Every structure is written in structure tokens, then in C-alpha cells.
């Protein structure tokens, strides 16, 4: 194998790594967007809810979604 082939294979390897990171980043952004939509829906339900038990359950779900969004944002920062 000559130097040119070796360099082209190395370049292809590093490009594939960058593509994988970009794809993973895009997927995480999509999930965060869906979570934010779900969070807004739950907040609207929480505002309209009159039952205290249901409010507690909705608030817990909203807190869990918030934590998931925060974790996703942290993962994106570390990529």
C-alpha cells in the first residue's frame, strides 16, 4: 500500500467519525424538540387541571421531561 492510499483511507476514517457525530447530534436535537413539544402540552394540561392528584402527576411528568431535556443539552455540549 502506498502513502497516497494510506492517507486516503485515514481521511475517510476521520470523515466517517465526523459524520457519525453529526448524525448523533441531529438525532438528539430531534428528540429534544419532541420533548419540548410534549413539555408544553403537559404545561397546558397542568394549567387547566382542577384535580390535585392529577396536578401532582402532571407536575412529576413535567419535571422528568425537563430533566431529560437538560441531559440532552449536556450531551450535545459534550459532542
Gaussian input, Z-matrix of N, CA and C with variables (Angstrom, degrees):
# hf/3-21g

backbone

0 1
 N
 C     1     B1
 C     2     B2     1     A1
 N     3     B3     2     A2     1     D1
 C     4     B4     3     A3     2     D2
 C     5     B5     4     A4     3     D3
 N     6     B6     5     A5     4     D4
 C     7     B7     6     A6     5     D5
 C     8     B8     7     A7     6     D6
 N     9     B9     8     A8     7     D7
 C    10    B10     9     A9     8     D8
 C    11    B11    10    A10     9     D9
 N    12    B12    11    A11    10    D10
 C    13    B13    12    A12    11    D11
 C    14    B14    13    A13    12    D12
 N    15    B15    14    A14    13    D13
 C    16    B16    15    A15    14    D14
 C    17    B17    16    A16    15    D15
 N    18    B18    17    A17    16    D16
 C    19    B19    18    A18    17    D17
 C    20    B20    19    A19    18    D18
 N    21    B21    20    A20    19    D19
 C    22    B22    21    A21    20    D20
 C    23    B23    22    A22    21    D21
 N    24    B24    23    A23    22    D22
 C    25    B25    24    A24    23    D23
 C    26    B26    25    A25    24    D24
 N    27    B27    26    A26    25    D25
 C    28    B28    27    A27    26    D26
 C    29    B29    28    A28    27    D27
 N    30    B30    29    A29    28    D28
 C    31    B31    30    A30    29    D29
 C    32    B32    31    A31    30    D30
 N    33    B33    32    A32    31    D31
 C    34    B34    33    A33    32    D32
 C    35    B35    34    A34    33    D33
 N    36    B36    35    A35    34    D34
 C    37    B37    36    A36    35    D35
 C    38    B38    37    A37    36    D36
 N    39    B39    38    A38    37    D37
 C    40    B40    39    A39    38    D38
 C    41    B41    40    A40    39    D39
 N    42    B42    41    A41    40    D40
 C    43    B43    42    A42    41    D41
 C    44    B44    43    A43    42    D42
 N    45    B45    44    A44    43    D43
 C    46    B46    45    A45    44    D44
 C    47    B47    46    A46    45    D45
 N    48    B48    47    A47    46    D46
 C    49    B49    48    A48    47    D47
 C    50    B50    49    A49    48    D48
 N    51    B51    50    A50    49    D49
 C    52    B52    51    A51    50    D50
 C    53    B53    52    A52    51    D51
 N    54    B54    53    A53    52    D52
 C    55    B55    54    A54    53    D53
 C    56    B56    55    A55    54    D54
 N    57    B57    56    A56    55    D55
 C    58    B58    57    A57    56    D56
 C    59    B59    58    A58    57    D57
 N    60    B60    59    A59    58    D58
 C    61    B61    60    A60    59    D59
 C    62    B62    61    A61    60    D60
 N    63    B63    62    A62    61    D61
 C    64    B64    63    A63    62    D62
 C    65    B65    64    A64    63    D63
 N    66    B66    65    A65    64    D64
 C    67    B67    66    A66    65    D65
 C    68    B68    67    A67    66    D66
 N    69    B69    68    A68    67    D67
 C    70    B70    69    A69    68    D68
 C    71    B71    70    A70    69    D69
 N    72    B72    71    A71    70    D70
 C    73    B73    72    A72    71    D71
 C    74    B74    73    A73    72    D72
 N    75    B75    74    A74    73    D73
 C    76    B76    75    A75    74    D74
 C    77    B77    76    A76    75    D75
 N    78    B78    77    A77    76    D76
 C    79    B79    78    A78    77    D77
 C    80    B80    79    A79    78    D78
 N    81    B81    80    A80    79    D79
 C    82    B82    81    A81    80    D80
 C    83    B83    82    A82    81    D81
 N    84    B84    83    A83    82    D82
 C    85    B85    84    A84    83    D83
 C    86    B86    85    A85    84    D84
 N    87    B87    86    A86    85    D85
 C    88    B88    87    A87    86    D86
 C    89    B89    88    A88    87    D87
 N    90    B90    89    A89    88    D88
 C    91    B91    90    A90    89    D89
 C    92    B92    91    A91    90    D90
 N    93    B93    92    A92    91    D91
 C    94    B94    93    A93    92    D92
 C    95    B95    94    A94    93    D93
 N    96    B96    95    A95    94    D94
 C    97    B97    96    A96    95    D95
 C    98    B98    97    A97    96    D96
 N    99    B99    98    A98    97    D97
 C   100   B100    99    A99    98    D98
 C   101   B101   100   A100    99    D99
 N   102   B102   101   A101   100   D100
 C   103   B103   102   A102   101   D101
 C   104   B104   103   A103   102   D102
 N   105   B105   104   A104   103   D103
 C   106   B106   105   A105   104   D104
 C   107   B107   106   A106   105   D105
 N   108   B108   107   A107   106   D106
 C   109   B109   108   A108   107   D107
 C   110   B110   109   A109   108   D108
 N   111   B111   110   A110   109   D109
 C   112   B112   111   A111   110   D110
 C   113   B113   112   A112   111   D111
 N   114   B114   113   A113   112   D112
 C   115   B115   114   A114   113   D113
 C   116   B116   115   A115   114   D114
 N   117   B117   116   A116   115   D115
 C   118   B118   117   A117   116   D116
 C   119   B119   118   A118   117   D117
 N   120   B120   119   A119   118   D118
 C   121   B121   120   A120   119   D119
 C   122   B122   121   A121   120   D120
 N   123   B123   122   A122   121   D121
 C   124   B124   123   A123   122   D122
 C   125   B125   124   A124   123   D123
 N   126   B126   125   A125   124   D124
 C   127   B127   126   A126   125   D125
 C   128   B128   127   A127   126   D126
 N   129   B129   128   A128   127   D127
 C   130   B130   129   A129   128   D128
 C   131   B131   130   A130   129   D129
 N   132   B132   131   A131   130   D130
 C   133   B133   132   A132   131   D131
 C   134   B134   133   A133   132   D132
 N   135   B135   134   A134   133   D133
 C   136   B136   135   A135   134   D134
 C   137   B137   136   A136   135   D135
 N   138   B138   137   A137   136   D136
 C   139   B139   138   A138   137   D137
 C   140   B140   139   A139   138   D138
 N   141   B141   140   A140   139   D139
 C   142   B142   141   A141   140   D140
 C   143   B143   142   A142   141   D141
 N   144   B144   143   A143   142   D142
 C   145   B145   144   A144   143   D143
 C   146   B146   145   A145   144   D144
 N   147   B147   146   A146   145   D145
 C   148   B148   147   A147   146   D146
 C   149   B149   148   A148   147   D147
 N   150   B150   149   A149   148   D148
 C   151   B151   150   A150   149   D149
 C   152   B152   151   A151   150   D150
 N   153   B153   152   A152   151   D151
 C   154   B154   153   A153   152   D152
 C   155   B155   154   A154   153   D153
 N   156   B156   155   A155   154   D154
 C   157   B157   156   A156   155   D155
 C   158   B158   157   A157   156   D156
 N   159   B159   158   A158   157   D157
 C   160   B160   159   A159   158   D158
 C   161   B161   160   A160   159   D159
 N   162   B162   161   A161   160   D160
 C   163   B163   162   A162   161   D161
 C   164   B164   163   A163   162   D162
 N   165   B165   164   A164   163   D163
 C   166   B166   165   A165   164   D164
 C   167   B167   166   A166   165   D165
 N   168   B168   167   A167   166   D166
 C   169   B169   168   A168   167   D167
 C   170   B170   169   A169   168   D168
 N   171   B171   170   A170   169   D169
 C   172   B172   171   A171   170   D170
 C   173   B173   172   A172   171   D171
 N   174   B174   173   A173   172   D172
 C   175   B175   174   A174   173   D173
 C   176   B176   175   A175   174   D174
 N   177   B177   176   A176   175   D175
 C   178   B178   177   A177   176   D176
 C   179   B179   178   A178   177   D177
 N   180   B180   179   A179   178   D178
 C   181   B181   180   A180   179   D179
 C   182   B182   181   A181   180   D180
 N   183   B183   182   A182   181   D181
 C   184   B184   183   A183   182   D182
 C   185   B185   184   A184   183   D183
 N   186   B186   185   A185   184   D184
 C   187   B187   186   A186   185   D185
 C   188   B188   187   A187   186   D186
 N   189   B189   188   A188   187   D187
 C   190   B190   189   A189   188   D188
 C   191   B191   190   A190   189   D189
 N   192   B192   191   A191   190   D190
 C   193   B193   192   A192   191   D191
 C   194   B194   193   A193   192   D192
 N   195   B195   194   A194   193   D193
 C   196   B196   195   A195   194   D194
 C   197   B197   196   A196   195   D195
 N   198   B198   197   A197   196   D196
 C   199   B199   198   A198   197   D197
 C   200   B200   199   A199   198   D198
 N   201   B201   200   A200   199   D199
 C   202   B202   201   A201   200   D200
 C   203   B203   202   A202   201   D201
 N   204   B204   203   A203   202   D202
 C   205   B205   204   A204   203   D203
 C   206   B206   205   A205   204   D204
 N   207   B207   206   A206   205   D205
 C   208   B208   207   A207   206   D206
 C   209   B209   208   A208   207   D207
 N   210   B210   209   A209   208   D208
 C   211   B211   210   A210   209   D209
 C   212   B212   211   A211   210   D210
 N   213   B213   212   A212   211   D211
 C   214   B214   213   A213   212   D212
 C   215   B215   214   A214   213   D213
 N   216   B216   215   A215   214   D214
 C   217   B217   216   A216   215   D215
 C   218   B218   217   A217   216   D216
 N   219   B219   218   A218   217   D217
 C   220   B220   219   A219   218   D218
 C   221   B221   220   A220   219   D219
 N   222   B222   221   A221   220   D220
 C   223   B223   222   A222   221   D221
 C   224   B224   223   A223   222   D222
 N   225   B225   224   A224   223   D223
 C   226   B226   225   A225   224   D224
 C   227   B227   226   A226   225   D225
 N   228   B228   227   A227   226   D226
 C   229   B229   228   A228   227   D227
 C   230   B230   229   A229   228   D228
 N   231   B231   230   A230   229   D229
 C   232   B232   231   A231   230   D230
 C   233   B233   232   A232   231   D231
 N   234   B234   233   A233   232   D232
 C   235   B235   234   A234   233   D233
 C   236   B236   235   A235   234   D234

   B1=1.4609
   B2=1.5319
   B3=1.2987
   B4=1.4524
   B5=1.5320
   B6=1.2959
   B7=1.4712
   B8=1.5246
   B9=1.3113
   B10=1.4683
   B11=1.5271
   B12=1.3426
   B13=1.4634
   B14=1.5221
   B15=1.3217
   B16=1.4572
   B17=1.5242
   B18=1.3151
   B19=1.4628
   B20=1.5262
   B21=1.3142
   B22=1.4674
   B23=1.5281
   B24=1.3141
   B25=1.4668
   B26=1.5301
   B27=1.3120
   B28=1.4666
   B29=1.5294
   B30=1.3097
   B31=1.4688
   B32=1.5233
   B33=1.3168
   B34=1.4642
   B35=1.5308
   B36=1.3284
   B37=1.4620
   B38=1.5212
   B39=1.3209
   B40=1.4568
   B41=1.5281
   B42=1.3149
   B43=1.4617
   B44=1.5238
   B45=1.3232
   B46=1.4644
   B47=1.5239
   B48=1.3236
   B49=1.4641
   B50=1.5267
   B51=1.3127
   B52=1.4647
   B53=1.5250
   B54=1.3284
   B55=1.4650
   B56=1.5270
   B57=1.3256
   B58=1.4646
   B59=1.5240
   B60=1.3334
   B61=1.4624
   B62=1.5233
   B63=1.3181
   B64=1.4567
   B65=1.5241
   B66=1.3273
   B67=1.4635
   B68=1.5281
   B69=1.3238
   B70=1.4649
   B71=1.5236
   B72=1.3059
   B73=1.4584
   B74=1.5248
   B75=1.3314
   B76=1.4716
   B77=1.5317
   B78=1.3273
   B79=1.4651
   B80=1.5244
   B81=1.3132
   B82=1.4642
   B83=1.5272
   B84=1.3312
   B85=1.4609
   B86=1.5234
   B87=1.3247
   B88=1.4589
   B89=1.5157
   B90=1.3195
   B91=1.4634
   B92=1.5234
   B93=1.3206
   B94=1.4691
   B95=1.5233
   B96=1.3194
   B97=1.4645
   B98=1.5292
   B99=1.3248
   B100=1.4652
   B101=1.5248
   B102=1.3275
   B103=1.4616
   B104=1.5309
   B105=1.3255
   B106=1.4644
   B107=1.5227
   B108=1.3262
   B109=1.4613
   B110=1.5260
   B111=1.3189
   B112=1.4655
   B113=1.5270
   B114=1.3244
   B115=1.4633
   B116=1.5294
   B117=1.3155
   B118=1.4661
   B119=1.5212
   B120=1.3149
   B121=1.4661
   B122=1.5277
   B123=1.3149
   B124=1.4651
   B125=1.5279
   B126=1.3276
   B127=1.4711
   B128=1.5268
   B129=1.3373
   B130=1.4650
   B131=1.5200
   B132=1.3386
   B133=1.4593
   B134=1.5279
   B135=1.3123
   B136=1.4613
   B137=1.5264
   B138=1.3242
   B139=1.4624
   B140=1.5296
   B141=1.3196
   B142=1.4608
   B143=1.5306
   B144=1.3176
   B145=1.4613
   B146=1.5322
   B147=1.3299
   B148=1.4704
   B149=1.5275
   B150=1.3161
   B151=1.4606
   B152=1.5364
   B153=1.3334
   B154=1.4787
   B155=1.5244
   B156=1.3154
   B157=1.4687
   B158=1.5311
   B159=1.3091
   B160=1.4668
   B161=1.5244
   B162=1.3396
   B163=1.4665
   B164=1.5225
   B165=1.3422
   B166=1.4592
   B167=1.5314
   B168=1.3208
   B169=1.4693
   B170=1.5300
   B171=1.3279
   B172=1.4665
   B173=1.5286
   B174=1.3311
   B175=1.4657
   B176=1.5277
   B177=1.3310
   B178=1.4576
   B179=1.5290
   B180=1.3160
   B181=1.4630
   B182=1.5277
   B183=1.3267
   B184=1.4671
   B185=1.5265
   B186=1.3293
   B187=1.4640
   B188=1.5300
   B189=1.3266
   B190=1.4641
   B191=1.5267
   B192=1.3187
   B193=1.4670
   B194=1.5300
   B195=1.3201
   B196=1.4706
   B197=1.5266
   B198=1.3387
   B199=1.4643
   B200=1.5310
   B201=1.3391
   B202=1.4556
   B203=1.5252
   B204=1.3231
   B205=1.4639
   B206=1.5304
   B207=1.3294
   B208=1.4666
   B209=1.5291
   B210=1.3216
   B211=1.4659
   B212=1.5252
   B213=1.3225
   B214=1.4579
   B215=1.5144
   B216=1.3184
   B217=1.4616
   B218=1.5312
   B219=1.3283
   B220=1.4624
   B221=1.5254
   B222=1.3311
   B223=1.4692
   B224=1.5206
   B225=1.3448
   B226=1.4677
   B227=1.5295
   B228=1.3106
   B229=1.4728
   B230=1.5224
   B231=1.3229
   B232=1.4697
   B233=1.5272
   B234=1.3453
   B235=1.4665
   B236=1.4668
   A1=107.57
   A2=116.70
   A3=119.09
   A4=110.34
   A5=115.52
   A6=121.64
   A7=112.41
   A8=116.72
   A9=120.57
   A10=110.34
   A11=116.85
   A12=120.28
   A13=111.07
   A14=115.19
   A15=120.40
   A16=110.93
   A17=117.01
   A18=120.63
   A19=111.78
   A20=117.14
   A21=119.24
   A22=110.61
   A23=118.10
   A24=120.68
   A25=111.49
   A26=116.06
   A27=119.64
   A28=110.83
   A29=116.52
   A30=121.11
   A31=110.48
   A32=116.61
   A33=121.22
   A34=110.44
   A35=116.58
   A36=120.66
   A37=110.81
   A38=117.41
   A39=120.38
   A40=111.71
   A41=118.09
   A42=121.29
   A43=111.10
   A44=117.15
   A45=119.89
   A46=110.13
   A47=117.34
   A48=120.91
   A49=110.34
   A50=116.91
   A51=120.85
   A52=110.87
   A53=116.58
   A54=120.24
   A55=110.91
   A56=116.46
   A57=120.33
   A58=110.50
   A59=117.08
   A60=120.41
   A61=111.23
   A62=116.02
   A63=120.34
   A64=110.65
   A65=116.74
   A66=120.94
   A67=110.50
   A68=116.52
   A69=120.97
   A70=109.94
   A71=116.37
   A72=121.67
   A73=111.01
   A74=116.63
   A75=121.50
   A76=110.52
   A77=116.15
   A78=120.17
   A79=110.90
   A80=117.00
   A81=120.91
   A82=110.09
   A83=117.15
   A84=120.14
   A85=111.22
   A86=117.07
   A87=121.45
   A88=112.03
   A89=116.23
   A90=120.55
   A91=110.34
   A92=117.26
   A93=120.63
   A94=110.49
   A95=116.31
   A96=120.38
   A97=110.56
   A98=117.04
   A99=120.94
   A100=111.22
   A101=116.66
   A102=120.31
   A103=111.37
   A104=116.64
   A105=119.71
   A106=110.90
   A107=116.84
   A108=120.73
   A109=110.16
   A110=115.81
   A111=120.71
   A112=110.51
   A113=116.76
   A114=120.97
   A115=110.80
   A116=117.00
   A117=120.51
   A118=111.22
   A119=116.69
   A120=121.40
   A121=110.51
   A122=116.52
   A123=120.42
   A124=110.87
   A125=117.08
   A126=119.62
   A127=111.31
   A128=116.51
   A129=120.09
   A130=110.77
   A131=116.22
   A132=120.22
   A133=110.54
   A134=116.31
   A135=122.04
   A136=111.11
   A137=116.56
   A138=120.78
   A139=111.70
   A140=116.90
   A141=121.25
   A142=112.92
   A143=117.32
   A144=121.40
   A145=111.66
   A146=115.26
   A147=121.60
   A148=112.07
   A149=117.65
   A150=122.60
   A151=109.81
   A152=116.22
   A153=120.83
   A154=112.15
   A155=117.22
   A156=120.06
   A157=110.53
   A158=115.42
   A159=120.12
   A160=109.71
   A161=117.39
   A162=120.64
   A163=110.84
   A164=116.55
   A165=120.40
   A166=110.51
   A167=115.62
   A168=119.92
   A169=110.79
   A170=116.70
   A171=120.32
   A172=111.32
   A173=116.28
   A174=120.26
   A175=110.37
   A176=116.30
   A177=120.25
   A178=110.50
   A179=116.51
   A180=120.47
   A181=111.05
   A182=116.64
   A183=120.45
   A184=111.07
   A185=116.68
   A186=120.48
   A187=111.38
   A188=116.06
   A189=120.12
   A190=110.24
   A191=116.84
   A192=120.52
   A193=109.99
   A194=117.53
   A195=121.48
   A196=110.19
   A197=116.45
   A198=120.47
   A199=111.05
   A200=116.85
   A201=120.41
   A202=111.11
   A203=116.72
   A204=120.66
   A205=110.05
   A206=116.26
   A207=120.43
   A208=111.27
   A209=116.02
   A210=120.14
   A211=110.44
   A212=117.48
   A213=121.07
   A214=112.50
   A215=116.92
   A216=121.39
   A217=109.55
   A218=117.54
   A219=120.77
   A220=111.39
   A221=116.48
   A222=120.58
   A223=109.71
   A224=116.64
   A225=119.84
   A226=111.21
   A227=116.29
   A228=119.22
   A229=111.89
   A230=116.35
   A231=120.42
   A232=112.97
   A233=117.35
   A234=119.34
   A235=108.70
   D1=130.36
   D2=-178.75
   D3=-89.47
   D4=174.97
   D5=-175.25
   D6=-63.48
   D7=-38.00
   D8=-177.80
   D9=-64.94
   D10=-43.72
   D11=178.07
   D12=-62.76
   D13=-43.88
   D14=-179.99
   D15=-61.55
   D16=-45.00
   D17=178.93
   D18=-64.91
   D19=-39.12
   D20=179.50
   D21=-67.36
   D22=-37.17
   D23=177.28
   D24=-67.56
   D25=-40.45
   D26=176.82
   D27=-63.23
   D28=-42.48
   D29=178.94
   D30=-62.05
   D31=-43.13
   D32=179.09
   D33=-63.45
   D34=-38.26
   D35=178.72
   D36=-63.56
   D37=-46.86
   D38=-178.51
   D39=-69.57
   D40=-34.10
   D41=176.45
   D42=-66.07
   D43=-38.47
   D44=179.76
   D45=-66.45
   D46=-34.51
   D47=177.46
   D48=-65.35
   D49=-42.21
   D50=178.44
   D51=-65.94
   D52=-39.30
   D53=178.30
   D54=-64.31
   D55=-39.62
   D56=179.60
   D57=-64.68
   D58=-41.29
   D59=177.91
   D60=-63.80
   D61=-41.65
   D62=179.97
   D63=-64.68
   D64=-42.81
   D65=179.77
   D66=-63.57
   D67=-43.10
   D68=178.90
   D69=-63.47
   D70=-41.12
   D71=178.68
   D72=-61.59
   D73=-43.90
   D74=179.07
   D75=-62.60
   D76=-41.29
   D77=179.64
   D78=-63.88
   D79=-43.59
   D80=-179.45
   D81=-65.09
   D82=-40.42
   D83=177.49
   D84=-61.11
   D85=-39.29
   D86=177.95
   D87=-63.91
   D88=-41.45
   D89=178.76
   D90=-66.55
   D91=-41.40
   D92=178.89
   D93=-62.12
   D94=-40.43
   D95=179.07
   D96=-62.53
   D97=-44.13
   D98=177.86
   D99=-63.57
   D100=-40.22
   D101=179.20
   D102=-64.54
   D103=-39.47
   D104=178.91
   D105=-65.43
   D106=-38.12
   D107=176.71
   D108=-62.82
   D109=-44.98
   D110=179.24
   D111=-64.89
   D112=-38.22
   D113=179.03
   D114=-62.94
   D115=-42.89
   D116=178.59
   D117=-63.78
   D118=-39.69
   D119=178.44
   D120=-62.85
   D121=-43.48
   D122=-179.72
   D123=-67.39
   D124=-37.86
   D125=177.71
   D126=-62.09
   D127=-40.41
   D128=177.12
   D129=-63.95
   D130=-41.71
   D131=177.88
   D132=-63.87
   D133=-38.25
   D134=-179.54
   D135=-64.67
   D136=-40.42
   D137=178.79
   D138=-66.47
   D139=-34.79
   D140=-177.19
   D141=-85.35
   D142=-15.02
   D143=-174.31
   D144=-75.61
   D145=140.08
   D146=178.66
   D147=-109.19
   D148=-23.41
   D149=-178.04
   D150=-78.73
   D151=127.27
   D152=-176.95
   D153=-66.31
   D154=-39.26
   D155=179.89
   D156=-64.98
   D157=-41.25
   D158=179.16
   D159=-67.34
   D160=-37.23
   D161=178.02
   D162=-61.70
   D163=-41.13
   D164=179.73
   D165=-63.88
   D166=-42.73
   D167=179.74
   D168=-64.98
   D169=-43.72
   D170=179.22
   D171=-65.50
   D172=-38.75
   D173=179.37
   D174=-65.03
   D175=-40.21
   D176=177.71
   D177=-62.80
   D178=-43.57
   D179=178.39
   D180=-63.62
   D181=-40.04
   D182=178.24
   D183=-64.08
   D184=-38.95
   D185=178.85
   D186=-66.59
   D187=-39.07
   D188=178.97
   D189=-65.54
   D190=-42.89
   D191=179.35
   D192=-64.37
   D193=-39.92
   D194=177.69
   D195=-59.81
   D196=-43.59
   D197=179.25
   D198=-63.89
   D199=-38.85
   D200=178.64
   D201=-65.80
   D202=-40.35
   D203=178.11
   D204=-63.20
   D205=-45.42
   D206=179.58
   D207=-60.70
   D208=-41.60
   D209=179.32
   D210=-65.05
   D211=-40.78
   D212=177.63
   D213=-62.97
   D214=-40.05
   D215=178.85
   D216=-66.14
   D217=-39.89
   D218=177.52
   D219=-62.64
   D220=-41.28
   D221=179.47
   D222=-63.75
   D223=-40.79
   D224=178.66
   D225=-63.03
   D226=-39.88
   D227=178.97
   D228=-64.05
   D229=-34.43
   D230=-178.05
   D231=-79.67
   D232=-14.29
   D233=177.55
   D234=-77.64

